[in-house]
Amino acid sequence: MKTLVIIIHPELENSRVNKRWIEELKKYPDRYTVHDLYGQYPDEKIDIAKEQQLAETFDRIVFQFPFYWFNCPPLLKKWLDEVLVHGWAYGKGSPYKLAGKKIALGITAGVNKEDYHTSGRYKYTLQQLTAPFEITFDYIRASYQSLFAFYGAEHNGTADRIDKSAREYIRFIESL
């Protein structure tokens, strides 16, 4: 089963972790289709029909992005708003085109995991902070599968940790 991995990174050329994950994904073109939203839409004008058709083609979709300002990059929010429309993704009489599809998140976080804890610096776990994604995917009747995260990209992003995470990311996607 082939997986669509939608990359949403506004500065991909400066990302060590996301670039390494993409490099790992591209080793398996028979298993993964990598779709770079900022690369595809530098003007941020999304081809809605194209995106809907692409999403319909896959049974598994992973949204890969850096987590900053406690949220996703703006183009992902725009994608959700414009692609998951009433009458296609949800609503009375809707065909619920993504119903049953397995959807997950691949997230890179600049700070360490202990900062994303109820007793940590940010008071919430990454799972809690990404709850709106889970609710969104439940609302369109997709099957939310959770998230894979790399923590500490800014402070502890060694080449060995990044390489190890790339292999773990592949195993995570395969387990969906």
Biotite code that builds the C-alpha atoms (Angstrom):
import biotite.structure as struc

atoms = struc.array([
    struc.Atom([0.000, 0.000, 0.000], chain_id="A", res_id=1, res_name="MET", atom_name="CA", element="C"),
    struc.Atom([1.527, 3.295, -1.113], chain_id="A", res_id=2, res_name="LYS", atom_name="CA", element="C"),
    struc.Atom([1.486, 6.292, 1.230], chain_id="A", res_id=3, res_name="THR", atom_name="CA", element="C"),
    struc.Atom([1.158, 9.975, 0.358], chain_id="A", res_id=4, res_name="LEU", atom_name="CA", element="C"),
    struc.Atom([3.475, 12.109, 2.489], chain_id="A", res_id=5, res_name="VAL", atom_name="CA", element="C"),
    struc.Atom([2.545, 15.766, 2.244], chain_id="A", res_id=6, res_name="ILE", atom_name="CA", element="C"),
    struc.Atom([5.490, 17.964, 3.215], chain_id="A", res_id=7, res_name="ILE", atom_name="CA", element="C"),
    struc.Atom([4.607, 21.393, 4.568], chain_id="A", res_id=8, res_name="ILE", atom_name="CA", element="C"),
    struc.Atom([7.782, 23.315, 5.399], chain_id="A", res_id=9, res_name="HIS", atom_name="CA", element="C"),
    struc.Atom([8.173, 26.981, 4.416], chain_id="A", res_id=10, res_name="PRO", atom_name="CA", element="C"),
    struc.Atom([11.979, 26.815, 4.670], chain_id="A", res_id=11, res_name="GLU", atom_name="CA", element="C"),
    struc.Atom([12.746, 23.248, 3.707], chain_id="A", res_id=12, res_name="LEU", atom_name="CA", element="C"),
    struc.Atom([16.217, 24.140, 2.457], chain_id="A", res_id=13, res_name="GLU", atom_name="CA", element="C"),
    struc.Atom([17.157, 25.061, 6.066], chain_id="A", res_id=14, res_name="ASN", atom_name="CA", element="C"),
    struc.Atom([15.706, 21.964, 7.719], chain_id="A", res_id=15, res_name="SER", atom_name="CA", element="C"),
    struc.Atom([18.084, 19.167, 8.563], chain_id="A", res_id=16, res_name="ARG", atom_name="CA", element="C"),
    struc.Atom([15.472, 16.771, 9.980], chain_id="A", res_id=17, res_name="VAL", atom_name="CA", element="C"),
    struc.Atom([12.725, 17.193, 7.377], chain_id="A", res_id=18, res_name="ASN", atom_name="CA", element="C"),
    struc.Atom([15.241, 16.981, 4.527], chain_id="A", res_id=19, res_name="LYS", atom_name="CA", element="C"),
    struc.Atom([16.694, 13.787, 6.012], chain_id="A", res_id=20, res_name="ARG", atom_name="CA", element="C"),
    struc.Atom([13.219, 12.260, 6.405], chain_id="A", res_id=21, res_name="TRP", atom_name="CA", element="C"),
    struc.Atom([12.431, 13.094, 2.781], chain_id="A", res_id=22, res_name="ILE", atom_name="CA", element="C"),
    struc.Atom([15.735, 11.575, 1.682], chain_id="A", res_id=23, res_name="GLU", atom_name="CA", element="C"),
    struc.Atom([14.781, 8.362, 3.496], chain_id="A", res_id=24, res_name="GLU", atom_name="CA", element="C"),
    struc.Atom([11.268, 8.336, 2.017], chain_id="A", res_id=25, res_name="LEU", atom_name="CA", element="C"),
    struc.Atom([12.647, 8.781, -1.495], chain_id="A", res_id=26, res_name="LYS", atom_name="CA", element="C"),
    struc.Atom([14.659, 5.572, -1.134], chain_id="A", res_id=27, res_name="LYS", atom_name="CA", element="C"),
    struc.Atom([11.333, 3.753, -1.490], chain_id="A", res_id=28, res_name="TYR", atom_name="CA", element="C"),
    struc.Atom([9.483, 5.332, -4.451], chain_id="A", res_id=29, res_name="PRO", atom_name="CA", element="C"),
    struc.Atom([7.308, 2.243, -4.755], chain_id="A", res_id=30, res_name="ASP", atom_name="CA", element="C"),
    struc.Atom([5.979, 2.827, -1.207], chain_id="A", res_id=31, res_name="ARG", atom_name="CA", element="C"),
    struc.Atom([5.890, 6.624, -0.779], chain_id="A", res_id=32, res_name="TYR", atom_name="CA", element="C"),
    struc.Atom([4.817, 9.600, -2.829], chain_id="A", res_id=33, res_name="THR", atom_name="CA", element="C"),
    struc.Atom([6.373, 12.786, -1.467], chain_id="A", res_id=34, res_name="VAL", atom_name="CA", element="C"),
    struc.Atom([4.346, 15.931, -2.145], chain_id="A", res_id=35, res_name="HIS", atom_name="CA", element="C"),
    struc.Atom([5.972, 19.241, -1.141], chain_id="A", res_id=36, res_name="ASP", atom_name="CA", element="C"),
    struc.Atom([3.221, 21.846, -0.747], chain_id="A", res_id=37, res_name="LEU", atom_name="CA", element="C"),
    struc.Atom([5.473, 24.911, -0.547], chain_id="A", res_id=38, res_name="TYR", atom_name="CA", element="C"),
    struc.Atom([7.471, 23.615, -3.505], chain_id="A", res_id=39, res_name="GLY", atom_name="CA", element="C"),
    struc.Atom([4.286, 22.949, -5.478], chain_id="A", res_id=40, res_name="GLN", atom_name="CA", element="C"),
    struc.Atom([2.592, 26.213, -4.526], chain_id="A", res_id=41, res_name="TYR", atom_name="CA", element="C"),
    struc.Atom([5.212, 28.919, -3.881], chain_id="A", res_id=42, res_name="PRO", atom_name="CA", element="C"),
    struc.Atom([2.454, 31.500, -4.416], chain_id="A", res_id=43, res_name="ASP", atom_name="CA", element="C"),
    struc.Atom([0.251, 29.564, -1.960], chain_id="A", res_id=44, res_name="GLU", atom_name="CA", element="C"),
    struc.Atom([-2.535, 29.303, -4.534], chain_id="A", res_id=45, res_name="LYS", atom_name="CA", element="C"),
    struc.Atom([-3.659, 25.720, -4.050], chain_id="A", res_id=46, res_name="ILE", atom_name="CA", element="C"),
    struc.Atom([-5.095, 23.722, -6.945], chain_id="A", res_id=47, res_name="ASP", atom_name="CA", element="C"),
    struc.Atom([-7.983, 22.321, -4.945], chain_id="A", res_id=48, res_name="ILE", atom_name="CA", element="C"),
    struc.Atom([-9.186, 19.775, -7.526], chain_id="A", res_id=49, res_name="ALA", atom_name="CA", element="C"),
    struc.Atom([-5.638, 18.443, -7.949], chain_id="A", res_id=50, res_name="LYS", atom_name="CA", element="C"),
    struc.Atom([-5.161, 18.115, -4.194], chain_id="A", res_id=51, res_name="GLU", atom_name="CA", element="C"),
    struc.Atom([-8.502, 16.388, -3.741], chain_id="A", res_id=52, res_name="GLN", atom_name="CA", element="C"),
    struc.Atom([-7.747, 13.940, -6.539], chain_id="A", res_id=53, res_name="GLN", atom_name="CA", element="C"),
    struc.Atom([-4.321, 13.223, -5.059], chain_id="A", res_id=54, res_name="LEU", atom_name="CA", element="C"),
    struc.Atom([-5.751, 12.640, -1.577], chain_id="A", res_id=55, res_name="ALA", atom_name="CA", element="C"),
    struc.Atom([-8.416, 10.316, -2.975], chain_id="A", res_id=56, res_name="GLU", atom_name="CA", element="C"),
    struc.Atom([-5.747, 8.147, -4.613], chain_id="A", res_id=57, res_name="THR", atom_name="CA", element="C"),
    struc.Atom([-4.084, 7.008, -1.367], chain_id="A", res_id=58, res_name="PHE", atom_name="CA", element="C"),
    struc.Atom([-5.296, 4.978, 1.596], chain_id="A", res_id=59, res_name="ASP", atom_name="CA", element="C"),
    struc.Atom([-2.655, 6.453, 3.921], chain_id="A", res_id=60, res_name="ARG", atom_name="CA", element="C"),
    struc.Atom([-1.709, 10.122, 4.207], chain_id="A", res_id=61, res_name="ILE", atom_name="CA", element="C"),
    struc.Atom([0.974, 11.623, 6.436], chain_id="A", res_id=62, res_name="VAL", atom_name="CA", element="C"),
    struc.Atom([1.261, 15.362, 6.962], chain_id="A", res_id=63, res_name="PHE", atom_name="CA", element="C"),
    struc.Atom([4.919, 16.185, 7.700], chain_id="A", res_id=64, res_name="GLN", atom_name="CA", element="C"),
    struc.Atom([5.741, 19.620, 9.106], chain_id="A", res_id=65, res_name="PHE", atom_name="CA", element="C"),
    struc.Atom([7.711, 21.604, 11.671], chain_id="A", res_id=66, res_name="PRO", atom_name="CA", element="C"),
    struc.Atom([5.779, 22.525, 14.788], chain_id="A", res_id=67, res_name="PHE", atom_name="CA", element="C"),
    struc.Atom([6.168, 26.175, 15.665], chain_id="A", res_id=68, res_name="TYR", atom_name="CA", element="C"),
    struc.Atom([4.066, 28.730, 17.434], chain_id="A", res_id=69, res_name="TRP", atom_name="CA", element="C"),
    struc.Atom([2.299, 25.659, 18.792], chain_id="A", res_id=70, res_name="PHE", atom_name="CA", element="C"),
    struc.Atom([0.744, 24.916, 15.443], chain_id="A", res_id=71, res_name="ASN", atom_name="CA", element="C"),
    struc.Atom([1.365, 23.978, 11.833], chain_id="A", res_id=72, res_name="CYS", atom_name="CA", element="C"),
    struc.Atom([2.761, 26.135, 9.027], chain_id="A", res_id=73, res_name="PRO", atom_name="CA", element="C"),
    struc.Atom([0.107, 28.425, 7.510], chain_id="A", res_id=74, res_name="PRO", atom_name="CA", element="C"),
    struc.Atom([-0.037, 26.584, 4.185], chain_id="A", res_id=75, res_name="LEU", atom_name="CA", element="C"),
    struc.Atom([-1.251, 23.424, 5.937], chain_id="A", res_id=76, res_name="LEU", atom_name="CA", element="C"),
    struc.Atom([-4.065, 25.366, 7.595], chain_id="A", res_id=77, res_name="LYS", atom_name="CA", element="C"),
    struc.Atom([-4.946, 26.838, 4.209], chain_id="A", res_id=78, res_name="LYS", atom_name="CA", element="C"),
    struc.Atom([-4.842, 23.347, 2.650], chain_id="A", res_id=79, res_name="TRP", atom_name="CA", element="C"),
    struc.Atom([-7.226, 22.027, 5.309], chain_id="A", res_id=80, res_name="LEU", atom_name="CA", element="C"),
    struc.Atom([-9.581, 24.989, 4.838], chain_id="A", res_id=81, res_name="ASP", atom_name="CA", element="C"),
    struc.Atom([-9.629, 24.851, 1.038], chain_id="A", res_id=82, res_name="GLU", atom_name="CA", element="C"),
    struc.Atom([-9.317, 21.137, 0.270], chain_id="A", res_id=83, res_name="VAL", atom_name="CA", element="C"),
    struc.Atom([-11.521, 19.619, 2.979], chain_id="A", res_id=84, res_name="LEU", atom_name="CA", element="C"),
    struc.Atom([-14.660, 21.362, 1.789], chain_id="A", res_id=85, res_name="VAL", atom_name="CA", element="C"),
    struc.Atom([-18.319, 20.761, 2.504], chain_id="A", res_id=86, res_name="HIS", atom_name="CA", element="C"),
    struc.Atom([-19.816, 18.387, -0.032], chain_id="A", res_id=87, res_name="GLY", atom_name="CA", element="C"),
    struc.Atom([-16.506, 16.617, -0.636], chain_id="A", res_id=88, res_name="TRP", atom_name="CA", element="C"),
    struc.Atom([-14.958, 15.873, 2.764], chain_id="A", res_id=89, res_name="ALA", atom_name="CA", element="C"),
    struc.Atom([-17.975, 16.317, 5.035], chain_id="A", res_id=90, res_name="TYR", atom_name="CA", element="C"),
    struc.Atom([-21.556, 17.495, 5.263], chain_id="A", res_id=91, res_name="GLY", atom_name="CA", element="C"),
    struc.Atom([-25.078, 16.322, 4.584], chain_id="A", res_id=92, res_name="LYS", atom_name="CA", element="C"),
    struc.Atom([-25.077, 14.195, 1.460], chain_id="A", res_id=93, res_name="GLY", atom_name="CA", element="C"),
    struc.Atom([-21.283, 14.365, 1.249], chain_id="A", res_id=94, res_name="SER", atom_name="CA", element="C"),
    struc.Atom([-19.391, 11.393, -0.187], chain_id="A", res_id=95, res_name="PRO", atom_name="CA", element="C"),
    struc.Atom([-16.834, 11.828, 2.655], chain_id="A", res_id=96, res_name="TYR", atom_name="CA", element="C"),
    struc.Atom([-14.008, 11.229, 0.186], chain_id="A", res_id=97, res_name="LYS", atom_name="CA", element="C"),
    struc.Atom([-11.373, 10.670, 2.894], chain_id="A", res_id=98, res_name="LEU", atom_name="CA", element="C"),
    struc.Atom([-13.520, 8.413, 5.082], chain_id="A", res_id=99, res_name="ALA", atom_name="CA", element="C"),
    struc.Atom([-11.591, 5.426, 6.358], chain_id="A", res_id=100, res_name="GLY", atom_name="CA", element="C"),
    struc.Atom([-8.239, 6.680, 5.103], chain_id="A", res_id=101, res_name="LYS", atom_name="CA", element="C"),
    struc.Atom([-5.447, 6.417, 7.651], chain_id="A", res_id=102, res_name="LYS", atom_name="CA", element="C"),
    struc.Atom([-4.028, 9.839, 8.434], chain_id="A", res_id=103, res_name="ILE", atom_name="CA", element="C"),
    struc.Atom([-1.047, 10.649, 10.651], chain_id="A", res_id=104, res_name="ALA", atom_name="CA", element="C"),
    struc.Atom([1.316, 13.489, 11.462], chain_id="A", res_id=105, res_name="LEU", atom_name="CA", element="C"),
    struc.Atom([5.109, 13.590, 11.171], chain_id="A", res_id=106, res_name="GLY", atom_name="CA", element="C"),
    struc.Atom([6.282, 16.523, 13.273], chain_id="A", res_id=107, res_name="ILE", atom_name="CA", element="C"),
    struc.Atom([9.631, 18.111, 13.976], chain_id="A", res_id=108, res_name="THR", atom_name="CA", element="C"),
    struc.Atom([9.867, 20.208, 17.131], chain_id="A", res_id=109, res_name="ALA", atom_name="CA", element="C"),
    struc.Atom([12.736, 22.509, 17.927], chain_id="A", res_id=110, res_name="GLY", atom_name="CA", element="C"),
    struc.Atom([12.591, 22.041, 21.684], chain_id="A", res_id=111, res_name="VAL", atom_name="CA", element="C"),
    struc.Atom([13.084, 18.942, 23.790], chain_id="A", res_id=112, res_name="ASN", atom_name="CA", element="C"),
    struc.Atom([10.339, 16.466, 24.647], chain_id="A", res_id=113, res_name="LYS", atom_name="CA", element="C"),
    struc.Atom([10.338, 17.314, 28.359], chain_id="A", res_id=114, res_name="GLU", atom_name="CA", element="C"),
    struc.Atom([9.288, 20.873, 27.459], chain_id="A", res_id=115, res_name="ASP", atom_name="CA", element="C"),
    struc.Atom([6.093, 19.397, 25.974], chain_id="A", res_id=116, res_name="TYR", atom_name="CA", element="C"),
    struc.Atom([4.809, 17.902, 29.198], chain_id="A", res_id=117, res_name="HIS", atom_name="CA", element="C"),
    struc.Atom([2.147, 18.907, 31.702], chain_id="A", res_id=118, res_name="THR", atom_name="CA", element="C"),
    struc.Atom([4.928, 19.800, 34.140], chain_id="A", res_id=119, res_name="SER", atom_name="CA", element="C"),
    struc.Atom([7.211, 21.182, 31.433], chain_id="A", res_id=120, res_name="GLY", atom_name="CA", element="C"),
    struc.Atom([7.903, 24.591, 30.000], chain_id="A", res_id=121, res_name="ARG", atom_name="CA", element="C"),
    struc.Atom([4.863, 24.584, 27.666], chain_id="A", res_id=122, res_name="TYR", atom_name="CA", element="C"),
    struc.Atom([2.402, 22.817, 30.032], chain_id="A", res_id=123, res_name="LYS", atom_name="CA", element="C"),
    struc.Atom([0.966, 20.543, 27.350], chain_id="A", res_id=124, res_name="TYR", atom_name="CA", element="C"),
    struc.Atom([2.082, 17.449, 25.481], chain_id="A", res_id=125, res_name="THR", atom_name="CA", element="C"),
    struc.Atom([2.458, 17.502, 21.718], chain_id="A", res_id=126, res_name="LEU", atom_name="CA", element="C"),
    struc.Atom([-0.503, 15.101, 21.556], chain_id="A", res_id=127, res_name="GLN", atom_name="CA", element="C"),
    struc.Atom([-2.642, 17.629, 23.436], chain_id="A", res_id=128, res_name="GLN", atom_name="CA", element="C"),
    struc.Atom([-1.480, 20.537, 21.279], chain_id="A", res_id=129, res_name="LEU", atom_name="CA", element="C"),
    struc.Atom([-2.290, 18.626, 18.085], chain_id="A", res_id=130, res_name="THR", atom_name="CA", element="C"),
    struc.Atom([-5.777, 17.577, 19.218], chain_id="A", res_id=131, res_name="ALA", atom_name="CA", element="C"),
    struc.Atom([-7.434, 19.904, 16.640], chain_id="A", res_id=132, res_name="PRO", atom_name="CA", element="C"),
    struc.Atom([-5.922, 17.757, 13.871], chain_id="A", res_id=133, res_name="PHE", atom_name="CA", element="C"),
    struc.Atom([-7.334, 14.606, 15.425], chain_id="A", res_id=134, res_name="GLU", atom_name="CA", element="C"),
    struc.Atom([-10.763, 16.226, 15.728], chain_id="A", res_id=135, res_name="ILE", atom_name="CA", element="C"),
    struc.Atom([-10.598, 17.474, 12.129], chain_id="A", res_id=136, res_name="THR", atom_name="CA", element="C"),
    struc.Atom([-9.743, 14.037, 10.765], chain_id="A", res_id=137, res_name="PHE", atom_name="CA", element="C"),
    struc.Atom([-12.428, 12.406, 12.914], chain_id="A", res_id=138, res_name="ASP", atom_name="CA", element="C"),
    struc.Atom([-14.931, 14.957, 11.606], chain_id="A", res_id=139, res_name="TYR", atom_name="CA", element="C"),
    struc.Atom([-14.271, 13.935, 8.009], chain_id="A", res_id=140, res_name="ILE", atom_name="CA", element="C"),
    struc.Atom([-14.459, 10.274, 9.078], chain_id="A", res_id=141, res_name="ARG", atom_name="CA", element="C"),
    struc.Atom([-10.807, 9.539, 8.362], chain_id="A", res_id=142, res_name="ALA", atom_name="CA", element="C"),
    struc.Atom([-8.919, 7.254, 10.714], chain_id="A", res_id=143, res_name="SER", atom_name="CA", element="C"),
    struc.Atom([-6.454, 9.354, 12.707], chain_id="A", res_id=144, res_name="TYR", atom_name="CA", element="C"),
    struc.Atom([-3.396, 7.295, 13.576], chain_id="A", res_id=145, res_name="GLN", atom_name="CA", element="C"),
    struc.Atom([-1.446, 9.614, 15.904], chain_id="A", res_id=146, res_name="SER", atom_name="CA", element="C"),
    struc.Atom([1.877, 11.302, 15.354], chain_id="A", res_id=147, res_name="LEU", atom_name="CA", element="C"),
    struc.Atom([5.584, 10.717, 15.047], chain_id="A", res_id=148, res_name="PHE", atom_name="CA", element="C"),
    struc.Atom([7.791, 13.455, 16.470], chain_id="A", res_id=149, res_name="ALA", atom_name="CA", element="C"),
    struc.Atom([11.416, 14.446, 16.487], chain_id="A", res_id=150, res_name="PHE", atom_name="CA", element="C"),
    struc.Atom([12.095, 16.634, 19.510], chain_id="A", res_id=151, res_name="TYR", atom_name="CA", element="C"),
    struc.Atom([15.088, 18.892, 20.087], chain_id="A", res_id=152, res_name="GLY", atom_name="CA", element="C"),
    struc.Atom([15.924, 19.807, 16.502], chain_id="A", res_id=153, res_name="ALA", atom_name="CA", element="C"),
    struc.Atom([17.358, 23.147, 17.631], chain_id="A", res_id=154, res_name="GLU", atom_name="CA", element="C"),
    struc.Atom([19.323, 21.959, 20.639], chain_id="A", res_id=155, res_name="HIS", atom_name="CA", element="C"),
    struc.Atom([19.996, 18.265, 20.178], chain_id="A", res_id=156, res_name="ASN", atom_name="CA", element="C"),
    struc.Atom([19.750, 17.585, 16.455], chain_id="A", res_id=157, res_name="GLY", atom_name="CA", element="C"),
    struc.Atom([22.883, 15.546, 15.985], chain_id="A", res_id=158, res_name="THR", atom_name="CA", element="C"),
    struc.Atom([23.472, 13.743, 12.703], chain_id="A", res_id=159, res_name="ALA", atom_name="CA", element="C"),
    struc.Atom([23.217, 10.366, 14.463], chain_id="A", res_id=160, res_name="ASP", atom_name="CA", element="C"),
    struc.Atom([19.875, 11.245, 16.103], chain_id="A", res_id=161, res_name="ARG", atom_name="CA", element="C"),
    struc.Atom([18.502, 12.569, 12.832], chain_id="A", res_id=162, res_name="ILE", atom_name="CA", element="C"),
    struc.Atom([19.599, 9.456, 10.897], chain_id="A", res_id=163, res_name="ASP", atom_name="CA", element="C"),
    struc.Atom([18.086, 7.194, 13.538], chain_id="A", res_id=164, res_name="LYS", atom_name="CA", element="C"),
    struc.Atom([14.830, 9.172, 13.479], chain_id="A", res_id=165, res_name="SER", atom_name="CA", element="C"),
    struc.Atom([14.593, 8.825, 9.683], chain_id="A", res_id=166, res_name="ALA", atom_name="CA", element="C"),
    struc.Atom([14.629, 5.034, 10.000], chain_id="A", res_id=167, res_name="ARG", atom_name="CA", element="C"),
    struc.Atom([12.138, 5.176, 12.893], chain_id="A", res_id=168, res_name="GLU", atom_name="CA", element="C"),
    struc.Atom([9.883, 7.457, 10.835], chain_id="A", res_id=169, res_name="TYR", atom_name="CA", element="C"),
    struc.Atom([9.757, 4.848, 8.049], chain_id="A", res_id=170, res_name="ILE", atom_name="CA", element="C"),
    struc.Atom([8.867, 2.150, 10.600], chain_id="A", res_id=171, res_name="ARG", atom_name="CA", element="C"),
    struc.Atom([6.145, 4.415, 12.035], chain_id="A", res_id=172, res_name="PHE", atom_name="CA", element="C"),
    struc.Atom([4.581, 4.945, 8.613], chain_id="A", res_id=173, res_name="ILE", atom_name="CA", element="C"),
    struc.Atom([4.784, 1.255, 7.795], chain_id="A", res_id=174, res_name="GLU", atom_name="CA", element="C"),
    struc.Atom([2.939, 0.449, 11.032], chain_id="A", res_id=175, res_name="SER", atom_name="CA", element="C"),
    struc.Atom([-0.071, 2.612, 10.122], chain_id="A", res_id=176, res_name="LEU", atom_name="CA", element="C"),
])
